[in-house]
Amino acid sequence: MKRILVTGGAGFIGSAFVRWQLKHYPDVHIVNLDKLTYAGNQENVADVDAARHTFIQGDIADREVMLQAMEGCDAVVNFAAETHVDRSIAGATEFLRTNVDGVYNLAECAKETGLSRVLFVSTDEVYGSIAEGSFTETSPLTPRNPYSAAKAGGELVGMSYFHTFDLPVIITRGSNTYGPYQYPEKVLPLFTTNAIDDEPLPLYKGGEHNVRDWLYVDDHASGIDCALRNGVPGEVYNVAGGNERENIELTRKILALTGKDESLIKWVPDRPGHDRRYSISADKLKALGWQPAMPWEQGMEETVQWYQENETWWRKIKSGEFRAYYEKQYATLKG
C-alpha cells in the first residue's frame, strides 16, 4: 500500500495511526481527511513528514469531498466518528449522522473508486457488557448506549457492502484506548489534567468498580495496521490490551502518578445504562502476528508524564467549548 486515506486522522487514535504509518513505512503517503470538529486537532499531526502527508478538511458524509480524497488511494481507514458516550446520551443526532450516514457515504464512494481495502474502526462497546469471560468476534452485538448503537449500525452498513457489492471491508473493534493527545473529555486525560490543577475528579458513584480493558494508543494503531495488511475482507478483528482495571483503580493510579491524594475524588451520579464490564479476546488478531507491546504500568506512567509536560496542548482545549460542556455535564461538582 503506497497511498492510504485516513479519515478522522486529526483525532486521538487516528493521528496516532497516521504517525505510526509514517514511522514504520517509509514509502507510504497518508491522505488525512478530518472535519476538525471539537475533538479534531491539527497539532496532533504537526510533526509528521509533510512530504508524505496531505491534509484535507472535510466531512465523510460529503460525497464530493470523499471522492476527491480517495483519488489515487489504495485503501481507506475510517476513524471519523463521534465517540463520547456521555455526549451521545445528551443528544445522538451527530452520532447517527457521522457514525452511520458517514459510513454509508464512505462505503458508496469506496465502491465507486475500487479501493483494495476499506477498514472501519469500531469499539468493544458494540458487544455490551459481559460479567465473565470475553467476547469474541462472533458474539452478538448488544449495544447499550446511543454511541455504541451508532457504531454497531455503521458496522452493519459497512459489512452489508461486503456481502452485497464485494467491497473489501474489514472491521476492528478496539478496547478502551489511552495515551498522548487524547481529548480531555475522556476519563484518563480528564482526571490527569484535573489532578494536575488540584480540581475534582468526577467519578461515577456506582460505576467505580466497573471494569475496562486498557489499550495503549500505539498498540491500537499497530493492531489496526495488522488487520489492514493481513486481515481477510469480510472479517472482524478485536484489538485488546489485556489490561482490565476497575475505574477506581485507574483513578487511584492517576492520583499516585500526579502526587495527589484521594480527597480530589468527587462522586457524581452514575451514567444511565452504565456498562459493568468490557472484555474482548484478541486471539484472532494475534494469530495474524500482532501483540500489544506496552505494559499498563509503563503506559500509564508515560501517558501521565506526557500531560504533565505538554500543558500548552491541553490548556488551550480546556476552555471554550470544553468548559461549557464540562460545567453542564458535571454541574453537581458546584455543590
C-alpha positions as CSV (number, residue, x, y, z in Angstrom):
1,M,0.0,0.0,0.0
2,K,1.5,3.3,-1.1
3,R,-1.3,5.8,-0.5
4,I,-3.7,5.4,2.4
5,L,-6.7,7.7,3.1
6,V,-7.2,8.1,6.9
7,T,-10.4,9.7,7.8
8,G,-10.6,11.3,11.3
9,G,-6.8,11.5,11.2
10,A,-6.5,14.6,13.4
11,G,-8.3,12.9,16.3
12,F,-6.8,10.8,19.0
13,I,-6.4,7.3,17.6
14,G,-6.5,8.5,14.0
15,S,-3.5,10.8,14.5
16,A,-1.6,8.0,16.3
17,F,-2.3,5.7,13.3
18,V,-1.0,8.4,10.9
19,R,2.2,8.9,12.9
20,W,2.6,5.1,13.2
21,Q,2.3,4.6,9.4
22,L,4.7,7.3,8.5
23,K,7.2,6.0,11.1
24,H,7.1,2.3,10.0
25,Y,6.5,2.6,6.3
26,P,9.0,5.0,4.6
27,D,7.2,4.6,1.2
28,V,3.7,5.3,2.3
29,H,1.8,8.6,1.7
30,I,-1.1,9.4,4.0
31,V,-4.1,11.5,2.9
32,N,-5.6,12.7,6.1
33,L,-9.2,13.9,6.0
34,D,-10.7,15.4,9.1
35,K,-13.8,17.5,9.7
36,L,-12.0,19.3,12.6
37,T,-14.9,19.1,15.0
38,Y,-14.2,19.9,18.6
39,A,-12.0,16.8,19.1
40,G,-10.0,17.2,15.9
41,N,-6.7,19.0,16.2
42,Q,-4.1,19.5,13.5
43,E,-1.5,19.9,16.2
44,N,-1.8,16.2,16.7
45,V,0.0,15.7,13.3
46,A,2.1,18.8,13.3
47,D,5.4,17.0,13.4
48,V,4.8,14.4,10.7
49,D,6.7,14.4,7.4
50,A,4.8,17.0,5.3
51,A,6.1,15.5,2.0
52,R,4.3,12.3,2.8
53,H,1.2,13.7,4.5
54,T,-1.7,15.6,2.7
55,F,-4.3,17.1,5.0
56,I,-7.9,17.8,3.7
57,Q,-10.5,19.4,5.9
58,G,-13.8,17.6,5.1
59,D,-16.7,15.5,6.2
60,I,-17.0,11.8,5.5
61,A,-20.7,12.4,4.8
62,D,-19.8,14.7,1.9
63,R,-19.7,12.7,-1.3
64,E,-17.6,15.0,-3.4
65,V,-15.0,15.6,-0.7
66,M,-14.7,11.8,-0.2
67,L,-14.3,11.0,-3.9
68,Q,-11.6,13.7,-4.1
69,A,-9.8,12.4,-1.1
70,M,-9.9,8.8,-2.3
71,E,-8.4,9.6,-5.7
72,G,-5.2,7.5,-6.2
73,C,-5.5,5.8,-2.8
74,D,-5.1,2.0,-2.3
75,A,-7.0,1.8,1.0
76,V,-9.1,3.8,3.4
77,V,-9.1,3.5,7.2
78,N,-12.1,5.2,8.9
79,F,-11.6,6.7,12.3
80,A,-14.1,9.6,11.7
81,A,-16.7,9.3,14.5
82,E,-18.4,10.9,17.4
83,T,-17.1,8.9,20.3
84,H,-18.0,10.2,23.7
85,V,-20.8,8.2,25.4
86,D,-21.9,11.0,27.7
87,R,-22.4,13.3,24.8
88,S,-24.5,10.7,22.9
89,I,-26.8,10.4,25.9
90,A,-27.3,14.1,25.9
91,G,-28.1,14.0,22.2
92,A,-27.4,11.4,19.5
93,T,-28.1,13.3,16.2
94,E,-24.5,13.9,15.3
95,F,-23.6,10.3,16.3
96,L,-26.1,8.9,13.9
97,R,-25.0,11.3,11.1
98,T,-21.3,10.6,11.3
99,N,-21.2,7.0,12.6
100,V,-24.0,5.7,10.3
101,D,-24.7,8.1,7.5
102,G,-21.0,8.9,7.1
103,V,-20.1,5.2,6.9
104,Y,-22.7,4.7,4.3
105,N,-21.3,7.6,2.2
106,L,-17.7,6.3,2.6
107,A,-18.8,2.8,1.5
108,E,-20.6,4.2,-1.5
109,C,-17.5,6.2,-2.6
110,A,-15.2,3.4,-1.9
111,K,-17.3,1.1,-4.1
112,E,-17.1,3.7,-6.9
113,T,-13.4,4.1,-6.7
114,G,-12.4,0.5,-6.3
115,L,-10.2,0.6,-3.2
116,S,-8.3,-2.6,-2.3
117,R,-9.1,-2.3,1.5
118,V,-11.8,-0.5,3.4
119,L,-11.3,-0.7,7.2
120,F,-13.8,0.6,9.6
121,V,-12.5,1.2,13.2
122,S,-15.2,0.3,15.8
123,T,-15.3,-0.3,19.5
124,D,-15.7,-3.1,22.0
125,E,-18.8,-1.3,23.3
126,V,-20.9,-2.7,20.5
127,Y,-20.9,-6.0,22.4
128,G,-22.4,-4.5,25.5
129,S,-21.4,-5.7,29.0
130,I,-20.2,-9.2,30.0
131,A,-20.0,-10.5,33.5
132,E,-17.4,-13.3,33.0
133,G,-15.2,-14.3,30.1
134,S,-14.5,-12.3,27.0
135,F,-16.4,-11.5,23.8
136,T,-15.2,-12.9,20.5
137,E,-15.8,-11.6,17.1
138,T,-18.8,-13.9,16.7
139,S,-20.5,-12.7,19.8
140,P,-23.8,-10.9,19.2
141,L,-23.9,-7.1,19.2
142,T,-25.9,-5.7,22.1
143,P,-25.0,-2.0,22.4
144,R,-26.5,-0.3,25.4
145,N,-26.0,3.4,24.7
146,P,-26.6,5.7,21.7
147,Y,-22.8,5.9,20.9
148,S,-22.3,2.2,20.7
149,A,-25.6,1.7,18.9
150,A,-24.5,4.1,16.2
151,K,-21.1,2.4,15.9
152,A,-22.9,-1.0,15.6
153,G,-25.2,0.5,12.9
154,G,-22.2,1.7,11.0
155,E,-20.6,-1.7,11.2
156,L,-23.7,-3.3,9.7
157,V,-23.9,-0.8,6.9
158,G,-20.2,-1.4,6.1
159,M,-20.4,-5.1,6.2
160,S,-23.5,-5.1,4.1
161,Y,-21.4,-3.6,1.3
162,F,-19.0,-6.6,1.5
163,H,-21.8,-9.1,1.1
164,T,-23.8,-7.1,-1.5
165,F,-21.1,-5.4,-3.5
166,D,-17.9,-7.4,-2.7
167,L,-16.4,-4.2,-1.1
168,P,-13.3,-5.4,0.7
169,V,-14.5,-4.4,4.2
170,I,-12.6,-5.2,7.4
171,I,-13.8,-4.2,10.8
172,T,-11.7,-3.7,14.0
173,R,-13.1,-3.4,17.5
174,G,-10.8,-1.8,20.0
175,S,-10.9,-1.7,23.8
176,N,-10.5,1.5,25.9
177,T,-7.6,3.3,24.4
178,Y,-5.3,5.7,26.2
179,G,-2.1,7.7,25.5
180,P,-0.9,11.2,24.5
181,Y,-3.1,13.6,22.5
182,Q,-6.5,12.3,23.9
183,Y,-9.2,15.0,24.1
184,P,-9.7,15.6,27.8
185,E,-13.4,14.8,28.0
186,K,-12.3,11.1,28.3
187,V,-11.7,9.8,31.7
188,L,-7.9,9.4,31.7
189,P,-6.9,12.8,30.4
190,L,-9.7,14.5,32.2
191,F,-8.7,13.0,35.6
192,T,-5.0,13.6,34.9
193,T,-5.3,17.2,33.9
194,N,-7.8,17.9,36.7
195,A,-5.4,16.3,39.2
196,I,-2.5,18.5,37.9
197,D,-4.7,21.5,38.7
198,D,-6.0,20.2,42.0
199,E,-9.5,20.1,40.6
200,P,-12.1,17.5,41.4
201,L,-12.0,14.1,39.7
202,P,-15.7,13.4,38.9
203,L,-16.1,9.6,39.4
204,Y,-19.4,8.0,38.8
205,K,-20.9,6.7,42.0
206,G,-22.0,3.1,41.4
207,G,-19.6,2.8,38.4
208,E,-16.4,2.9,40.4
209,H,-16.0,-0.8,40.2
210,N,-16.9,-1.1,36.5
211,V,-14.1,-2.7,34.5
212,R,-12.4,-1.5,31.3
213,D,-9.6,-3.1,29.3
214,W,-6.9,-0.5,28.6
215,L,-5.0,-0.5,25.3
216,Y,-2.1,1.9,24.6
217,V,-2.8,4.0,21.5
218,D,0.3,2.9,19.6
219,D,-0.6,-0.7,20.2
220,H,-4.1,0.1,18.9
221,A,-2.5,1.6,15.8
222,S,-0.3,-1.4,15.2
223,G,-3.3,-3.7,15.6
224,I,-5.3,-1.8,13.1
225,D,-2.3,-1.9,10.7
226,C,-2.1,-5.7,11.1
227,A,-5.7,-6.2,10.3
228,L,-5.5,-3.8,7.3
229,R,-2.5,-5.5,5.8
230,N,-3.0,-9.1,6.8
231,G,-6.7,-9.4,7.6
232,V,-9.3,-11.1,5.4
233,P,-12.1,-8.9,3.8
234,G,-15.4,-9.7,5.4
235,E,-13.9,-10.4,8.8
236,V,-13.9,-8.6,12.2
237,Y,-10.8,-8.4,14.4
238,N,-10.8,-7.5,18.1
239,V,-7.9,-5.3,19.3
240,A,-7.5,-5.8,23.1
241,G,-5.0,-4.5,25.6
242,G,-5.3,-7.3,28.1
243,N,-5.3,-4.8,31.0
244,E,-8.6,-5.0,32.8
245,R,-8.9,-2.5,35.6
246,E,-11.7,-1.1,37.7
247,N,-12.4,2.6,37.3
248,I,-11.5,3.2,40.9
249,E,-8.1,1.6,40.3
250,L,-7.5,3.8,37.3
251,T,-8.4,6.8,39.4
252,R,-6.0,5.9,42.2
253,K,-3.2,5.2,39.7
254,I,-3.6,8.7,38.2
255,L,-3.6,10.3,41.7
256,A,-0.5,8.4,42.6
257,L,1.4,9.4,39.5
258,T,0.4,13.0,39.9
259,G,1.3,13.0,43.6
260,K,-2.2,13.8,44.7
261,D,-4.5,12.2,47.3
262,E,-8.0,10.8,47.2
263,S,-9.6,13.9,48.6
264,L,-9.8,15.0,44.9
265,I,-12.3,12.3,44.1
266,K,-15.8,13.7,43.9
267,W,-18.7,11.4,43.4
268,V,-21.2,12.2,40.7
269,P,-24.5,10.4,39.7
270,D,-23.8,7.3,37.7
271,R,-24.2,7.3,33.9
272,P,-27.5,5.9,32.6
273,G,-27.1,2.4,31.3
274,H,-23.5,2.3,32.5
275,D,-22.0,-1.0,31.2
276,R,-20.4,-3.1,34.0
277,R,-17.5,-4.7,32.3
278,Y,-16.0,-4.8,28.8
279,S,-13.7,-7.7,27.8
280,I,-12.7,-8.9,24.4
281,S,-10.5,-11.6,23.1
282,A,-7.8,-10.6,20.5
283,D,-6.8,-14.2,19.7
284,K,-7.9,-13.9,16.1
285,L,-5.7,-10.8,15.5
286,K,-2.8,-12.4,17.4
287,A,-3.0,-15.3,15.0
288,L,-2.0,-12.8,12.3
289,G,1.1,-11.9,14.2
290,W,0.0,-8.9,16.4
291,Q,0.9,-8.5,20.0
292,P,0.4,-5.4,22.3
293,A,3.8,-4.1,23.3
294,M,3.1,-1.6,26.1
295,P,2.8,-2.8,29.7
296,W,0.0,-1.0,31.6
297,E,2.2,0.4,34.3
298,Q,4.7,1.8,31.9
299,G,1.9,3.1,29.6
300,M,0.2,4.9,32.5
301,E,3.5,6.5,33.6
302,E,4.4,7.7,30.1
303,T,0.9,9.0,29.5
304,V,0.6,11.0,32.7
305,Q,4.0,12.3,32.2
306,W,3.1,13.5,28.7
307,Y,0.2,15.5,30.0
308,Q,2.4,17.0,32.7
309,E,5.0,18.0,30.1
310,N,2.5,19.3,27.5
311,E,0.3,21.6,29.3
312,T,0.2,24.1,26.4
313,W,-1.6,21.4,24.3
314,W,-4.4,20.7,26.7
315,R,-4.9,24.1,28.5
316,K,-6.0,25.6,25.2
317,I,-8.6,22.8,24.8
318,K,-9.9,23.0,28.4
319,S,-11.6,26.3,27.8
320,G,-14.4,27.5,25.4
321,E,-16.5,24.6,24.1
322,F,-14.9,22.1,26.5
323,R,-15.5,24.3,29.6
324,A,-19.2,24.8,28.7
325,Y,-19.7,21.1,28.2
326,Y,-17.8,20.2,31.4
327,E,-19.8,22.6,33.6
328,K,-23.0,21.3,32.2
329,Q,-22.1,17.6,32.5
330,Y,-20.7,17.9,36.0
331,A,-22.9,20.6,37.4
332,T,-23.1,18.7,40.7
333,L,-19.4,19.5,41.4
334,K,-20.5,23.0,42.3
335,G,-22.3,21.6,45.2
